Amino acid sequence: MPEGDTVWRAARRLNEALADQPIIGAELRWPGLSTADLRGMRTLEVVSRGKHLLHRLDAGLTLHSHLRMEGRWQVEATEGLANRRLANPQLRAWVSTARWTALGLRLGRLHLLATREEGRLVGHLGPDVLGTDWDAAEAAGRLAASPSTIGSALLDQSNLAGVGTLYASEALFLERLSPWSPAASLAGAQVSQVVDRVYRLLNINRHNAIQSTTGVQRHGMTTYVHGRSGRPCRRCGEAVRVSTLGEPPQDRAFFYCPTCQGGLAAGDDGRRQRPLGSSPRS
């Protein structure tokens, strides 16, 4: 699932292409929305809220989308846009101005609602790490009060919005904390340091097309532990591992170094793990 920095960049790209321009064509290929007519409306702004996109229109409406695992918005020139592009079965929505067309592919969620009612969809979110409402102290307080592990608490968007498994894994590795430690067991300073680390990582990467927590953008060098199970830890040299965090159906694959982060996860049998993408013989 895209992290908050990816969604922030998508919002900025859509806003630059569509803001202040009249919509000359649009189609929402979604149950209950297929008859909506947005033509003649103007885009006021497109903003991100955590992992949500809010496309606000001058008619007092908001087109809300969530990318989920595979969704994305892309912008193409309206002039010369081939009909085959609009016939793509993966296209869930498109919005055109005279110059640019935004194409929503494989979107996970799509709503059209009154702007004043946006809270129904995003009101439950905690402080947005990349938003104007960012409040580090509030986010730290919510994490510290969570009954979950610190890994699960970081992924809970009601604590702070915009963090996914990549930044949660990387932040906890950098702070030498086990993702499976109860959030309430951590000292206040530790929680605050995790929040600060998460903010710094997302804030830096909001401006980068290639996400990197190491400062290196070369392929295979962008992360410390995320996506690196079976490979040597960049800090201690022991093998990075992946294990399940949380309860089904909300469980996630979480990467960590047991040597640097306090031992094996509960349920991790310690058997050798091959690098992701490798064959059984490699």
PEPEKA-V8869 format. One record per backbone hydrogen bond with DSSP energy under -0.5 kcal/mol. NH is the residue of the N-H (numbers start at 1). CO is the residue of the C=O. Records with the same first field share a line. If there is no record, write none. Layout:
NH=CO, CO
This chain:
2=68
4=162
6=3
7=3
8=4
9=5
10=6
11=7
12=8
13=9
14=10
15=11
16=12
17=13
18=14
19=15
20=43
21=18
23=41
24=22, 96
25=96
27=94
29=27, 92
30=28
33=30
34=30
36=33
38=36
40=23
41=38
43=18, 21
44=42, 56
45=56
47=54
49=52
52=49
53=65
54=47
55=53, 63
56=45, 54
57=61
58=42
60=57
62=113
63=55
64=62, 111
65=53
66=109
67=51
71=67
72=105
74=103
76=101
78=99
81=78
85=82
86=82
87=83
88=85
91=88
92=90, 104
93=104
94=27
95=102
96=25
97=100
101=76
102=95
103=74, 101
104=93, 102
105=72, 103
106=90
108=66
109=66
111=64
113=62
115=60
117=114
118=115
120=117
121=118
122=118
123=119
125=122
126=157
127=159
129=127, 161
131=128
134=131
139=135
140=136
141=137
142=138
143=139
144=140
145=141
146=143
150=181
151=179
153=149
154=150
155=151
156=152
157=155
159=156
160=156
161=127
168=164
169=165
170=166
171=167
172=168
173=169
174=170
175=171
176=173
177=172
181=178
183=148
185=182
186=183
191=187
192=188
193=189
194=190
195=191
196=192
197=193
198=194
199=195
200=196
201=197
202=198
203=199
204=200
205=201
206=202
207=204
208=205
211=209
213=222
214=222
221=218
228=225
230=240
231=228
233=238
237=233
240=231
241=256
243=254
245=252
250=247
252=245
254=243
256=241
258=256
261=257
263=258
268=265
269=267
276=229
278=275
282=279
